[in-house]
């Protein structure tokens, strides 16, 4: 009979095994609940003072001969990690503010501490500041509320005196819906347990069934588009800063969904939303905007990602780790500073060249809102960013239509300064990103001023079953959010608080 065909039998067998596997996983999940966990362990606790034992002899190192109170000094390396199944945010800590955890070193006094080997140095190191609660007193070390993705860790190298090695070291504090606990790592002598015989048999049967079913499906060549795919044409316009992300996701969607054709025409946020407002309400068009430009045009908007932007200068201008204050940036873009040496005598005696975006740019709008607090006050004075067409103007200022053109021009013109989306600036040769108010550009830094939300606008709420609705839903999928994060942005679906 037809229902007893080979493919149906394999499909039924695979389904049965899948149900059994699902039952096992449900049992496991119920038996081992998902929790937020911070684990810690001491990876080193060694004496470094005078009388350090080596074999049977006492060896006098003399490291602290001039500091008698350090004669019994010890070094401890403490590893702290997220060893649970969920990420940990700053608000998950329940300890006393502003710090989240406290390390207690029994019968010893802390003399110094250094943070070493964090998983993500730029992200994690920003939190280890006195303002965030990092510090020590007596035998207690205050650890800030460090957000940790699953598997993230950092290490604390602590110099102590006044006690012997091996005394108790514990980490106190709490997590909302979680725990802080001592853990341990596998040593080279520990062999992970192998699968049992029934487990190996189950795995082999399931693998063979899946391979056989996949072979039948490929041979039949009647594949259907995955759930959520829609056919048709979609046009995407707007932000040039967010265009690299949109192009990547559009190509991935077209690859997964046969019959979908997506065109990306990035012409600037303002131009995109104005064009969208004039389009037919039923059109398959999405305009991405750096900031809420479409709200005044009564367009339907959805928050997609949090983006960081940055001031950039030609590589010949080294403003150091402190960069510029926002007050200095306002003087630059107000025409009050015409040569770089006016800011610092150590800087080259080059004329300031302001490379700006045109009025259609959301990057420019965010720059004016978050950094200048006003419109750029110097009118455009040059078409090529080199020659001053208006000789009475205090500085050369030009306006360009895209992020890429700004980056290329700043890299090519000595003394040039501009602004752009951070992730594309970071890999561009011939220029430097500029800290603002002493804060390095970062989408992770809450106190960095030049950040903004990326919006996706449509004429109205997309109709279910349309390609527009399907692509917007695709942006919220895990794989799409991984692409957004990999290109230097924070997905609003995961970082809702940051996008407020």
KATASUL-V487899 format. One line per field, one symbol per residue. psi: psi as a letter, one per 40 degrees, with the letter a starting at -180 (. if undefined). A space follows every 10 residues. Layout:
psi: ???
//
This chain:
psi: ideeiddddd dddddddddd dddddddddd dgihihhhii ihehgiiead ghhhbeihhh dfdfdegdee dfiihhhhhh iheaeiihid eeieihieid ihhhhheihh diiihifidg ddddddegid deehaihbeh hhhighhhih eiiiihhhhi ieiiieihhi hiiihhfaih iiaiihideh hihiiidddd dddddddddd dddddddddd ffiiiiheii iaihhhabhd dedddddddd ddddddgheh hhhhgheidd dddddddeih deighhhhhg ifdedeefih ihhdihiiii iiiieehhea ddbiiddddd ddeeedhdid eddhdeiigi ihhhhiiiee hddddddddd ddeiihehih eideedhhdh eeidihhihi eidddddddd ddhheiiaii hdddddehie iiihihfehi hhedhdehdg iihhihiidi hihheidddd dddddeiddd ddddddeeih hdddfddde.
//
